[in-house]
């Protein structure tokens, strides 16, 4: 019932822009989840609609354009109490939170989060069911093995800032990222370490992904 657009077709941020998580569809859905005991429906006219059951943390989507849906302003979102569609395929609510933040962030970091914020991956999101770029598997592999600042993770994996910021926004929204420290500016040690750190090789990153996959699957 839903389709994901090509990430390359979306706009990215301009320097200095921040992702305001307290407005738009993501904020409306978050408030509805927090205050609604039963099922609810969020609609952006002409774009799509989602049904959410906060008690079971499941959702159903009928969205033609996820980018337009995620970027819709608060004023365009209509919320109403509604039953889940019968016989529709329900999915984990965390997937909706990732998807909305992925598109709504448009390559920006959330307000209050800086490039030197230290993070780690708390669990692997199921990227096969989510909008993503190939590099995001490598970011997951890195951050599952070692905590890192947002900036350093971007450098080690060799991804540009908008892609790194989009990954962080989506992973944090669905609970897959843990913030270990909020740092306004990098320390002298971090700056020196970053200056000496070359991007990890493709072989190293591939090995990390394979090792973590083996641990998850028990193979």
N, C-alpha and C positions, 0 to 999 in steps of 0.2 A: 504493500500500500504506500510505500514511500521510496523516493529516489534521492541519491546523493549527487550533487553537481560536481563537476571537475574542479578541484581546488585551484588549478592554474587560472581559472576564469574569474576568481574573486579578487577584489581589491585588497591591498595591504595598507598598513598605516604609514603616516608621515612621521618624521622624527618629532619626539616630544608628545605624541598623542598617547592617551591612556584608554584602557578598556573599562568603561563604567558598568560594573556588574549590577548596579542598583536600578537600572532602567532597562526597558525593552522586554522581549519575550522571556529571556532567562530569568529576570527579576520577577516578572508576573507569575511564571511557573513556580519559582521558589517560594513565593508568598502563598500561592494556592496550596502547595504541598504542605506548608507549615500550618495552614489554618483550616484545611478541608479534611474532614474525616472520611468522607466517601469518595465518589468519583467526580471528576470535573472535566470540562472541555475548554481548551484555549484555541481561539480561532483568529487567524489573520485573513480577512476577507480577500478572496481572489488568489490567495497563496496556499493556504492549507489549514489543517486543524490537527490537534492532538487530544487524545483522551487519556487521563491519568487517574490511576487508583493509588492514592498515597498510602493506604493501609497495606497493600500487597507489593508496593513499589514496582508496578508494572504500567506499561503504557501501550497505546495503539496510535499510529500516525497515518495521516493521509495528507502528505505534503508534496506539492509539485516542485517546489524550489526551496531547498533548505537554506541556501544563502539569504534569499529574500525573507524567509520566515525568521531566521535568527537575527537579522538586522532590523526587523520591523520595530518602529518606536512603540513605546508603551501605549500611546493613544490609539493605535491600530489594533490592539489585542483585546478581544472580547472573551470574558471568562464566565462560564455558567456551570451549574450543577447538571451533570448528565451521566447516563449509564454508559458503560463500555460497549462498543458495538458487538453484537452477537457474532460468534464464529470468526472473529478477527484474530490475527496472530498477535499475541501480546509479547512485549519484550521488556528487558530489565530497564528500570527507570534511569539507572546510571548511564545507559547508552544515550538516552535523550539529553541528559545533562551535558555529557561530552559533546554531542552534536551541536546543541544550541551554543555552547561557549566557543566551540571550534569556529563556527561561522560568525558569531557576533563579535568575537575578539578582533577579527580582520587583521591579525598580525600585530596586536597590541598587548602589552602587559596590563593586568588589572591595576587599578589605582591602589597605591600603597605597597606595591611589590616592585622592587628594583632589580637591576641586572645582577647585583651581587648577593641577592637572597640565596641562601643555601638550602637545597632541596634534595629529596631522595624519592624514589618510586616505592610506594607502599604495596602495590600489587599491579600485575600486568593487566591493562585493559585489553579487551578482546578486539584488537584492531581490525580483524577480518570482518567485523560487523559495523565498523565505524569509519567515518571519513578520516583519511590520513594520507600522509606521503610516505614513500618507502623509507626515508631517513628516520621516521618516528620509531621504527623497530629498533634502530641503533641507539636512539636516545633512551628508549626503555631499557635496553641491555646495559648501557652505561650507568644509568641512574639506579638500576636494581643492584648493581655491584658496588657502587661507591657514591656517597653524597657529593654534591658539586654545586657550585654557584650556577645560576642560570647562564651567565656569560661564559663561564669556563666550559660548561657542557656543550654550548653552541660551538665553541672553538675546537674542542676535542673531537666532536663528531663531524665537524665541517659543514654545519648548516647555517643559513643566514638568520639574522635576528627575527624578522617577521615569522619565519617558520618555527623557530624556537619559542617565541612568545605565544604563538597559536597552540603549540603543543602543551606548554605549561598551562595556559588558560583552560584548555579542554580537560587535561588530566586532573587539574586541581578542582574543577567544577564537579567532576564525578567521583572525587575522593581517592584518586589513584596517586596523588602527589602529597607528600608530607613536607611542610616547611619547617626546617630545623633552626634557622636563624634569619632574622631580618637585619640586613647590613646595608647601611646607607651608601658607604663607599668601601672599596676593597682595601684590605690591610696591606701593609708593605709586603708581608709574606705572600699574600695572594697575588699581588701584582707581579712579584718576582717569579712565582710559580707559573703564572699564566704566560709570562714572557718567555719562559723556557719550555712551555708545553706545545709541542707540535700536534696537529690533528692526528688521531689514531688511524692506523692503516686500515684498509678495507679488510685485510686478513684478520687483524686483531678484532675488529668489530664483528665480523662474521663468526669468529670463534666464540665471542662472548654470547652472541645470540644463540648459537647451537648449544652451548653449555647450559644456558638458562632454560632453553626449551627442554633439554634432557632432564633437568631437575624438575620441571613442572609436570612432565609427562611420565617420569619414572623410567625412561628408556636409557 
